[in-house]
């Protein structure tokens, strides 16, 4: 179990390092990264949270709890 949590933690740290770089790449060049439109996906995610009402708010708090260091 420690191996799995360590692996997933490492994978999340890599993804959190790549995410800002992909946003900067899209802003500077205007091209997609890995075939994905990062800004459109991020905008759609925020819209889904806002359209969810109370459930969207609860889900946003749960997702944000993953990114806050304890």
Secondary structure, DSSP 4 states (H G I P E B T S, - for coil): -HHHHHHHHHHHHHHHHHHHHHHHHHHHH---BTTB-HHHHHHHHHHHHHHTHHHHHHHHHHHHHHHS--
